[in-house]
Amino acid sequence: MKNTHWMVRFLQIVTGLFVLCGCLLVFIYTPFYSKIIVKGLNHFASVELNEVAAQSQKMAALSEHENLEPGSDLWIARQAYLKVMEQDIQQNNSANLLLIQARYKALQKVIEDFQREQQDQKLEQSPSAQVPLLPSQEDAEPVDPAANVRELLEWDRSENKERIEQYMEFLTTHPLEQREASSVQETNGEEIRQDLALLQDQQQVKPANRSQPYAIVVLGGGLTLDEQRKEIVVNNYTRLRLETTLAVEKHYQLPIVLSGVEAPYMQRWLKNHGVDAKLLEDRSMNTCENTRFSSLLLQKKGGAPTVILITDRYHMPRTRRLFALNGIQTIPVEAPMPTPLTRWRPSAQNYDHSRRANYEMLATMRDVWFGSSDCREVP
């Protein structure tokens, strides 16, 4: 038997590769390719919770009105105030609540004045700090999603113990000046009732119940121009996520978090449809920042161990993984894509799904193997 000429073998190999590429190209235009990618992403993208980061959501007392940064002086003063109130209720039958609140307001003023002086000193020393236009190089490097909460959780550190003890001593012994004493009589009883209600809620919600959602988180999918090409509006990806939000909100009366630079436009769209979303995270520029900044916002508002997550099916696995790394468990609700898949035949609209699936597959591989280098640590 004669050996096949090398040129013939080469042509056979090239032809085989050409046929395989053609079959793959046709397969990408079918509805089956994107479905297989999604199944693979859901299988391989881990949603195991980062327990260290999850501690930042452990209060599970989400409030749309709480706006103090966890771990800050004002936030610790607030916790000291609630603790002193609780002690007075147990020991003195609520006899000194008005006095405690007046001292708390005085403590807030002391902290704010001190922070203002520090800020003024920093601005005098570094005038360029008045215009923070660009993130520093450190912000561009991969960071641990749990790192930003570790300092907050180390309450056994001596400086944290000293600080909260100082605040509690201030709230129980500080002699009020005449102006401050007069405020005791002017104290709004409604504020006291709200504080007592918050104290009671915090006592009731521990430990956190991860089987129930505490908020609805909706990720933006982009913006576009209206038909007249004059005003910026949400694009079809974002609109379909918001339409899904309307359906979910009817069954769950929960706070709605809108995440992404699209957030103000998303809020306007929902308001035009009768839903008021009060929690806006409008700094994030990518999925990593969506999850990190939304987690920080929920942490600041009191904590949400579990949320309902709304985005499209291709975006969902990677987003759930990143939320888990930031300590939040997610209940996925998939929003439809602008174009539906065909039942079996190849088409251009199927390619839109395949292209989206390919992007998320590559982005997930990058996140798992290398981390997200374009993700800022704080907004």
Secondary structure, DSSP 8 states (H G I E B T S, - for coil): -----HHHHHHHHHHHHHHHHHHHHHHHTSHHHHHHHHHHHHHHS-----HHHHGGGTT----TT----TTSHHHHHHHHHHHHHHHHHHHHTTTTHHHHHHHHHHHHHHHHHHHHHHHHHHHHH-GGGG---S--GGGGS---TTHHHHHHH-TTSHHHHHHHHHHHHHHHH----HHHHHHHHH--HHHHHHHHHHHHHHHHH-S--TTS--EEEEE---EEE-TTS-SEEE-HHHHHHHHHHHHHHHH----EEEESTTHHHHHHHHHHTT----EEE----SHHHHHHHHHHHHHHTT--SEEEEEEETTTHHHHHHHHHHTT-EEEEEEE--SS---SSS--HHHHHHHHHHHHHHHHHHHHHHH--TT--S--
